[in-house]
């Protein structure tokens, strides 16, 4: 249990580090290309254009990281204060690119302004909100900038220099290849992006300032070890693994998506030796021939590596040699493992699920080489022999979990099962819950909270096939006594009546239904729905940011082209009364790769919203109903569709 908690904490921290850098990779590449082209040793030296290099690496890149880190903590205000705080470390250590400093001060700035906003929430007189918001951000940001200038900047500068000296010592002693012993397994388990962008890239950029390139950019990004494994499976594997390996190799080598080879290694743990030895051989070759890149390679594609390789011919030779040697060594060792070991029909689907559990999130690409039908669920634990309580859990316990619980409750009633189905927030999971159903990203948290329960992960609360599987499992375990119970002895469950709830409580008013909207991003759509709730008097202004934060924790997309943005559990105090807004987006808006055409903005207080939410869940479980609502021409027509269903 303790080990699992540590792993989840490491995953969150690693993902957070990489989340500060990954959105800004385009800026890193731009800087790398300008450096490769215009410095005195570049492809087309240009003294004037080369003046861009120093300001970009010292100011632009750290400020982008600081802003992004602050925004991850507290949206736009957090980003602004994070950037202000970051300028202090930049100026406080002018000779060192302050990437590590930005990773400290950006989130710290976001955290400080977030705590301040929570402290003054509801205490500002009407009309003074903008004044307080602007001055608080300016004052706190300024104080943090001074602190970082006087203390954090010099401290990080000293720490960075120690790291650089340490790397130089490893290179001089010929020990740098040994880093593959840690890097390659950590990549596969859960920390590939965090290692590359959170640790190696900042030190590598410092080396670029002094030497014009850094081999550190290729320690994790080298596609050779993974390519060797996939080539071996293509020739010597069996079953679905052999069939899918060639396609995975193309995605890995040309697309740079390294996680696609992780399941193949997990199928045969001895292959960890192959990628470690491949990585060590590649690093040794790079150090021997003087390889390195001028900027991070992201993704770890041979195309990206070529783009940020220094323009000298020997650099291309060294980098390509490092990739080829790593691939050859990894291939040879992998072939020996596959040929000498007893092979079965490897199950790539099972290995992919294992990888996703280790990484704590669903893989975005591994499913493309899966042999069977795509699965959208994962199960954890042992199904109890007798079940009388199922709990849906989400972050706040008032949105997605309520809808999922409504649908399953309906199926339980239709199956004449005497099983209670409820919903709650993860933090309030009852100890007697036997089965817990959560969205995939939240399952590790639910497991930590209730490790002895049977956990089911879903990515679509509205139309998950797992509901029917669960009902079948429950029916097969029903005792004869329970099966013979008559309807009179069953507990009556009243079907929700969304129309009645609307009439009684004014939860869904016609003026809060918006037809034919268009948005550039899901954040714009969520903010629109949130502002509508504010204007309708359902919530305070702070609830809008909480809706964005909730969607960042795990997507509020529910399936069937429906999203239900709502606030976090902490934001419940910002709800004045229960209410809803419905936003129709006929052309769709992207919610993390899913097209959303109906958005139900939700504000729930004291559970009074759950009846209509349950009704909406039942309505939205049928695509025919969704299509009717999307095609509605007026707010009255859309509301009538909801009431009629």
Buried (B, 14 or more C-beta within 10 A) or exposed (E): EEEEEEBBEBBEEBBBBBBBBBBBBEBBBBBBBBBBBBBEEBEEEBEEBBEBBEEBBBBBBBBBBBBBBBBBBBBEBBBBBBBBBBBBBBBBBEEBBBBBBBBBBBBBBBBBBBEBBEEEBEEBEEEEEEEBBEEBBEEBBBBBBEBBBEEBBBBBBEEBBEBBEEBBEBBEEEEBBBBBBBBBBBBBBBBBBBBBBBBBBBBBBBBBBEEBBBBBBBBBBBBBBBBBBBBBBBBBBEBBBBBBBBBBBEBBBBBBBBBBBBBBBBBBEBBBBBBBBBBBBBBBBBBBBBBBBBBBBBBBBBEBBEBBBBBBEEBBBBBBBBBBBBBBBBBBBBBBBBEEEEBEEBBBBEBBBBBBBBBBBBBEBBBBBBBEEEBBBBBBBEBBEEBEBBBBBBBBBBBBBBBBBBBBBBBBBEBBBBBBBBBBBBEEBEEEBBBBBBBBBBBBBBBBBBEEBBBBBBBBBBBBEBBEEBBEEBEEBBEEEBEEBEEEEEEEEEEBBBBEBBEEBBBBBEEBBBBEBEBEEBBEBBBBBBBBBBEBEBBBEBBBBBBBBBBBBBBBBBBBBBBBBBBBBBBBBBBBBBBBBBBBBEEBBBBEEBEBBBBBBBBBBEEBBBBBBBBBBBBBBBEEBBEBBBEBEEBEBBBBBBBEB
